[in-house]
Amino acid sequence: MGGRRPGGSGAGTWHNWARTQSAHPRRVARPRDLGELVREVSAATAAGTRLRAVGAGHSFTGAAVTDGVQVHLDALAGFERVVTRTDGSARVTVGAGMRLRALNAGLAARGLALRNLGDIDAQSIAGAISTGTHGTGARLGGLATQVTACRLVTAAGDVVEVSPTQDPDLFELARLGLGTAGVLAAVTLDVVPAFRLLAREEPMALQDVLDDLDTFVDENDHFEFFWFPHADGALIKRNNRVADDTERPLSPLRHLVDDEVLSNGVFAALNRLAAARPGVVPRINALACRALTARTYTGSSSDVFVSPRRVRFREMEYAVPREHVADVVREVGAWLRSTGEPVPFPGEVRFAAADDLWLSTAHDRATGYVAVHQYHRMPHRRYFDAVERIVAQVDGRPHWGKLHGLDHERLAELYPHLPRANRVRARVDPTGTFRNAYVDHVLGPAG
Ligand SMILES: Cc1cc2nc3c(=O)[nH]c(=O)nc-3n(C[C@H](O)[C@H](O)[C@H](O)COP(=O)(O)OP(=O)(O)OC[C@H]3O[C@@H](n4cnc5c(N)ncnc54)[C@H](O)[C@@H]3O)c2cc1C
């Protein structure tokens, strides 16, 4: 995870996980309970000081950056309430600082699970929902769609509970609003009975994946694929729910070889080689494609969704209308081939259902997520700029937590409810306590 603990620098310099952002907060606060959090926020507003909560520091953008008060909510991270329904699903209220790893473990201990997840579990639940973190599944939404209520501390120091029936406008901004509604203290989630997944991973020609994309996406609960720049190969991942008693675990040795050695150890070495000799990248990627093998296993949903990510990278991810995904990937591939831009990191493509959250990347449209990555020791600007030009043609919306170059004027064209979100900000944060440079850039002025 790198030198300093991400998001937990104490005094001095704070860095995010990707080392794309740093900050020198005037004060680092670690409130032990809601009362202390209220005092921190009230004091900051009274003094005219900016304040931001930070989770695990896993956003690539400056979403969590502040030179004012940086608040860590690791102490507000317990299970508060579990209300189970007769069908086995439940509403679960947890402290907003809870990490997804602890959330998954606590849910599993209660026979429960999140409906869907991204590919890591290091994030805090508050940080994850605030930037629209998502996994894959054409019939499923991102994590924020699973939120049914939030408790937050507003700039005035008021503790408010919001939900679709209690101040629904503020609820919208609280569940996905880059921390601009206030500091989340607790989050209530709609969760499902624990489930197991059958995971099938298979190398395939990229062309075949793109030609049959709709079938793959529609016929699987969770479909995604990785593709390798300069090579013709892809790795598809099909995860589907199976009955509880289906047991087909991955052998510990295979797990070690695939996830620890190939995905992290050998992959790290290949990336270092690519950084030293960019000219060999196409050959490295061709080799990586040939080394891919098929594997099938079952596991608990969170074990299957989450993979270790130990090689540091930069990422940009755009949500595009689902029907344009194949063309976008083809165009990005063509740009890479025509320029020879050395990119050893695979691209990733995922899917989500349309939702109605104001600032969701999947707002009002069935969505494909096209993510591009670059090894952290290699330049990413030219590649990301080119991809950004390509997705602009289909009104791509950037992930709020991943690198991009859009400003609030362009984002207002992409998010019809952005002006409404800004009116809510003006109401609950008239002093601008929760502003920072990134928020100013992407949301614009409140009001
Ligand atoms: C290796 C890696 C893998 C990733 N995988 C995925 C993935 O699969 N899918 C995906 O969609 N994204 C993914 N991301 C992006 C990541 O999920 C988001 O950037 C997420 O916001 C990070 O959560 P965090 O806890 O680190 O929040 P931070 O980055 O610390 O903060 C994010 C935002 O939340 C706000 N915030 C944090 N806590 C609170 C609070 N208590 N109240 C109010 N606001 C708060 C911060 O101020 C900031 O605006 C990945 C990132 C990395 C580095």
The ligand as an SDF file (V2000), in Angstrom:
LIG
                    3D

 53 58  0  0  0  0  0  0  0  0999 V2000
   -7.0130    0.0690   -5.9680 C   0  0  0  0  0  0  0  0  0  0  0  0
   -8.3500    0.7610   -6.1470 C   0  0  0  0  0  0  0  0  0  0  0  0
   -9.4570    0.0250   -6.5660 C   0  0  0  0  0  0  0  0  0  0  0  0
  -10.6900    0.6500   -6.7370 C   0  0  0  0  0  0  0  0  0  0  0  0
  -11.7400   -0.1030   -7.1810 N   0  0  0  0  0  0  0  0  0  0  0  0
  -12.9270    0.5040   -7.4310 C   0  0  0  0  0  0  0  0  0  0  0  0
  -14.0410   -0.2400   -7.9410 C   0  0  0  0  0  0  0  0  0  0  0  0
  -13.9910   -1.4530   -8.1020 O   0  0  0  0  0  0  0  0  0  0  0  0
  -15.1730    0.4550   -8.2530 N   0  0  0  0  0  0  0  0  0  0  0  0
  -15.2690    1.8130   -8.0960 C   0  0  0  0  0  0  0  0  0  0  0  0
  -16.3120    2.3760   -8.4350 O   0  0  0  0  0  0  0  0  0  0  0  0
  -14.2530    2.5210   -7.5780 N   0  0  0  0  0  0  0  0  0  0  0  0
  -13.1040    1.9060   -7.2340 C   0  0  0  0  0  0  0  0  0  0  0  0
  -12.0630    2.6420   -6.7100 N   0  0  0  0  0  0  0  0  0  0  0  0
  -12.3220    4.0470   -6.3490 C   0  0  0  0  0  0  0  0  0  0  0  0
  -12.7520    4.1450   -4.8840 C   0  0  0  0  0  0  0  0  0  0  0  0
  -13.7780    3.2090   -4.5830 O   0  0  0  0  0  0  0  0  0  0  0  0
  -13.3420    5.5400   -4.5930 C   0  0  0  0  0  0  0  0  0  0  0  0
  -12.4340    6.5320   -4.9220 O   0  0  0  0  0  0  0  0  0  0  0  0
  -13.7750    5.6900   -3.1350 C   0  0  0  0  0  0  0  0  0  0  0  0
  -14.3000    6.9730   -2.9420 O   0  0  0  0  0  0  0  0  0  0  0  0
  -12.6550    5.5120   -2.1340 C   0  0  0  0  0  0  0  0  0  0  0  0
  -13.1950    5.4060   -0.8340 O   0  0  0  0  0  0  0  0  0  0  0  0
  -12.3610    5.9840    0.3830 P   0  0  0  0  0  0  0  0  0  0  0  0
  -12.9310    5.4590    1.6640 O   0  0  0  0  0  0  0  0  0  0  0  0
  -10.9200    5.7650    0.1600 O   0  0  0  0  0  0  0  0  0  0  0  0
  -12.7330    7.5160    0.2830 O   0  0  0  0  0  0  0  0  0  0  0  0
  -11.7810    8.7980    0.1150 P   0  0  0  0  0  0  0  0  0  0  0  0
  -11.0610    8.6940   -1.1760 O   0  0  0  0  0  0  0  0  0  0  0  0
  -10.9780    8.9690    1.3410 O   0  0  0  0  0  0  0  0  0  0  0  0
  -12.8970    9.9370    0.0190 O   0  0  0  0  0  0  0  0  0  0  0  0
  -13.7690    9.9630   -1.0760 C   0  0  0  0  0  0  0  0  0  0  0  0
  -14.7920   11.0840   -0.8830 C   0  0  0  0  0  0  0  0  0  0  0  0
  -15.6590   10.7530    0.1910 O   0  0  0  0  0  0  0  0  0  0  0  0
  -15.7010   11.8060    1.1380 C   0  0  0  0  0  0  0  0  0  0  0  0
  -15.9070   11.2000    2.4480 N   0  0  0  0  0  0  0  0  0  0  0  0
  -15.1790   10.2540    3.0610 C   0  0  0  0  0  0  0  0  0  0  0  0
  -15.7100    9.9750    4.2670 N   0  0  0  0  0  0  0  0  0  0  0  0
  -16.8040   10.7740    4.4080 C   0  0  0  0  0  0  0  0  0  0  0  0
  -17.7740   10.9770    5.4390 C   0  0  0  0  0  0  0  0  0  0  0  0
  -17.7430   10.2770    6.5880 N   0  0  0  0  0  0  0  0  0  0  0  0
  -18.7380   11.8810    5.2310 N   0  0  0  0  0  0  0  0  0  0  0  0
  -18.8060   12.5980    4.0940 C   0  0  0  0  0  0  0  0  0  0  0  0
  -17.9130   12.4620    3.1000 N   0  0  0  0  0  0  0  0  0  0  0  0
  -16.9180   11.5510    3.2510 C   0  0  0  0  0  0  0  0  0  0  0  0
  -14.3430   12.4850    1.0040 C   0  0  0  0  0  0  0  0  0  0  0  0
  -14.3620   13.8020    1.5030 O   0  0  0  0  0  0  0  0  0  0  0  0
  -14.1780   12.4310   -0.4950 C   0  0  0  0  0  0  0  0  0  0  0  0
  -14.8990   13.4530   -1.1200 O   0  0  0  0  0  0  0  0  0  0  0  0
  -10.8180    2.0450   -6.4910 C   0  0  0  0  0  0  0  0  0  0  0  0
   -9.7200    2.7860   -6.0540 C   0  0  0  0  0  0  0  0  0  0  0  0
   -8.4960    2.1520   -5.8710 C   0  0  0  0  0  0  0  0  0  0  0  0
   -7.3130    2.9580   -5.4130 C   0  0  0  0  0  0  0  0  0  0  0  0
  1  2  1  0
  2  3  1  0
  2 52  2  0
  3  4  2  0
  4  5  1  0
  4 50  1  0
  5  6  2  0
  6  7  1  0
  6 13  1  0
  7  8  2  0
  7  9  1  0
  9 10  1  0
 10 11  2  0
 10 12  1  0
 12 13  2  0
 13 14  1  0
 14 15  1  0
 14 50  1  0
 15 16  1  0
 16 17  1  0
 16 18  1  0
 18 19  1  0
 18 20  1  0
 20 21  1  0
 20 22  1  0
 22 23  1  0
 23 24  1  0
 24 25  2  0
 24 26  1  0
 24 27  1  0
 27 28  1  0
 28 29  2  0
 28 30  1  0
 28 31  1  0
 31 32  1  0
 32 33  1  0
 33 34  1  0
 33 48  1  0
 34 35  1  0
 35 36  1  0
 35 46  1  0
 36 37  1  0
 36 45  1  0
 37 38  2  0
 38 39  1  0
 39 40  1  0
 39 45  2  0
 40 41  1  0
 40 42  2  0
 42 43  1  0
 43 44  2  0
 44 45  1  0
 46 47  1  0
 46 48  1  0
 48 49  1  0
 50 51  2  0
 51 52  1  0
 52 53  1  0
M  END
$$$$
